[in-house]
């Protein structure tokens, strides 16, 4: 394996040649394993080690792909300390891939701290694009605009959640949120209470066997889920903006 070498200055130890290794930030399936990219598979095969948000979850994916690699834990609770260990391995010349449990790391998942610290340490960080619940929902929402706000998970505390929702809806831009099955009805109720005219597109279990995509007013979609005896799965919620691009002569750039 070939490495690029750079010289760094250390006042106590003098000068050392440190290999510039690569951290690959790899997007993985959010449900359907068929969504793994060829590039992601080749990356997993060729790196020296794989860092993972949950080593057990990533091991299942690697087993499906018939890939065996050493694993190291790097989750939100230990991301900084794990990054130090990963950087030490990269200083030895090892190339490492990072995968969160599902989707693209750094989007409501660990990975951002790791990528920043690795780059600060002088190594290279390379994105390996892949699935994302955010991008998947936007692609089928049927409404867009020049600005799209991604907020991820709002606070579970009702007061803070409603306060932030008011701020977001006041922008007039389209918004994408993530939510759990335990709070989805509360979230949709809050949206309806603040602006009953906003349309929402809710994606449940995107790319999975029981995938659902439901569109309507916040109150209509809220009623749909409130009437169910049980609610399961992960949710992505697209809230239409007041400045959405319309298919009219007015939307044509001059």
Residue, then its C-alpha position, 0 to 999 in steps of 0.5 A: x500500500x502506498x502512502x503520501x508522507x508529510x513532515x510535521x514539526x514537534x518541538x519536543x520530538x523533532x521532525x517525523x514522517x507521518x503517513x497521510x491516511x484516508x478516512x472514508x465516510x460511508x453511507x449505508x442502507x437505511x433499510x433495503x440492503x440493495x441500496x448499498x453502492x458498489x463504491x461503498x462495498x469496494x471501500x469496505x473491502x479495501x480499508x484496513x479497519x472499519x469504525x462503526x456507530x454500533x459494531x454489532x449492526x455494522x457486522x450484520x451488514x458486513x456479513x451480508x456482504x461477505x466482508x471481514x474486517x476489524x471493527x472499532x466502536x465510534x458512537x455519539x457517546x465516545x466519538x472524541x475518544x474514539x477519534x483519538x484511537x482512530x487517528x493513532x491508527x491512521x498515523x500508523x498508515x491505516x486507512x479506515x472507513x466509518x459507517x453509522x447504523x444507517x444512512x449517511x454519517x453526520x446527518x443526525x448520526x455520529x461522524x461529524x466530530x470524527x471527520x473534523x478531528x481526522x482532518x485537523x490531524x492532517x489526514x484526508x477525509x473522503x465521502x462515499x455517498x449513499x442513502x439518506x432518509x432526508x434525501x429520499x423523502x425530499x425526492x418524492x415530496x413533490x415540492x421544493x424551493x431554493x431553500x430547504x431547512x433540515x432540522x433533524x430531531x426536535x426537542x422531546x420537550x413540548x414547549x421547546x418543540x413548539x417554540x422551534x417549530x414556530x421559528x421554522x414555519x415562520x421562515x416560509x421555507x420547506x422543512x425536513x424533520x425526523x421523528x420517533x413513532x412515540x412523538x409523531x402524532x404530537x409533532x403533527x398536532x403541533x404543526x397543525x396548531x401553528x399553521x393549519x394550511x401547511x401540507x406535509x409528506x410523511x415517510x415511515x420506514x423508508x426503503x423498508x418492507x412496510x414503507x409508507x408515504x402519506x401526504x395531506x394537511x398536518x391535521x389529516x395526517x395526524x388523524x390517520x396515525x392517531x386512529x391506529x392501534x399501534x405506530x411503529x417505525x422511523x419517520x421523516x417529515x417534509x413540511x411544505x414551505x410558502x415559497x415552494x417552486x410552482x410549475x408556472x411562468x413565474x418560476x422561470x428565471x429571466 
